[in-house]
Amino acid sequence: MDKLQRAIDLIEQDEWDQAHNLVQDGNNKYYYLIHGLLHRIEGDISNAQYWYSRANEPLPDNTTDAETDRIKTLIKHLA
């Protein structure tokens, strides 16, 4: 959980490379969602689709800010 929240914090600070490093080796839905979000932010939609599919979710059509908030809410409910 701490790594996930830290990755979200870094995304909100526009520190995408650092966030990517935190989630790169994660192996659950929440890591995959953050990984997909980062690729959306970078404009790499095909890679984003791959990570969202690993999380068993479609690529969202919301803004990246809205998606960051959605994932942040999901992570908070893990605690």
C-alpha positions as CSV (number, residue, x, y, z in Angstrom):
1,M,0.0,0.0,0.0
2,D,2.7,2.5,0.9
3,K,4.4,2.0,-2.5
4,L,1.1,2.5,-4.3
5,Q,0.3,5.7,-2.4
6,R,3.8,7.0,-3.0
7,A,3.4,6.3,-6.7
8,I,0.2,8.3,-6.8
9,D,1.9,11.1,-4.8
10,L,4.7,11.2,-7.4
11,I,2.2,11.3,-10.3
12,E,0.5,14.3,-8.7
13,Q,3.9,16.0,-8.5
14,D,4.6,15.2,-12.2
15,E,7.4,12.8,-11.2
16,W,6.3,10.1,-13.6
17,D,9.7,8.3,-14.0
18,Q,10.0,7.9,-10.3
19,A,6.4,6.6,-10.0
20,H,7.1,4.2,-12.9
21,N,10.1,2.8,-11.0
22,L,7.9,2.1,-8.0
23,V,5.3,0.2,-9.8
24,Q,7.4,-1.5,-12.5
25,D,7.8,-4.8,-10.6
26,G,4.4,-4.8,-8.9
27,N,2.1,-7.7,-9.5
28,N,-1.4,-6.9,-8.6
29,K,-4.3,-5.0,-10.1
30,Y,-3.4,-1.7,-8.5
31,Y,0.1,-1.7,-9.7
32,Y,-1.2,-2.5,-13.2
33,L,-3.7,0.4,-13.0
34,I,-1.0,2.9,-12.0
35,H,1.3,1.5,-14.7
36,G,-1.4,1.9,-17.3
37,L,-2.2,5.4,-16.1
38,L,1.5,6.4,-16.4
39,H,1.6,5.1,-20.0
40,R,-1.6,7.2,-20.7
41,I,0.1,10.2,-19.3
42,E,3.1,9.5,-21.6
43,G,0.8,9.1,-24.6
44,D,1.7,5.5,-25.1
45,I,-1.9,4.3,-25.4
46,S,-1.2,0.8,-26.7
47,N,1.0,0.1,-23.7
48,A,-1.6,1.6,-21.4
49,Q,-4.2,-0.7,-22.9
50,Y,-1.9,-3.7,-22.1
51,W,-1.6,-2.7,-18.5
52,Y,-5.3,-2.0,-18.0
53,S,-6.1,-5.4,-19.6
54,R,-3.8,-7.0,-17.0
55,A,-5.9,-5.3,-14.4
56,N,-9.0,-6.7,-16.1
57,E,-10.3,-3.3,-16.9
58,P,-10.9,-1.5,-20.2
59,L,-8.9,1.6,-21.0
60,P,-10.8,4.4,-19.4
61,D,-12.1,7.4,-21.3
62,N,-11.8,9.8,-18.4
63,T,-9.0,12.4,-18.0
64,T,-5.7,11.3,-16.5
65,D,-6.5,13.6,-13.5
66,A,-9.8,11.9,-13.0
67,E,-8.2,8.5,-13.4
68,T,-5.5,9.4,-10.8
69,D,-8.3,10.4,-8.4
70,R,-10.2,7.1,-9.1
71,I,-7.1,5.0,-8.5
72,K,-6.3,7.0,-5.4
73,T,-9.7,6.2,-4.0
74,L,-9.3,2.5,-4.8
75,I,-6.0,2.4,-3.0
76,K,-7.4,4.1,0.1
77,H,-10.0,1.4,0.4
78,L,-7.3,-1.2,0.6
79,A,-6.2,0.0,4.1
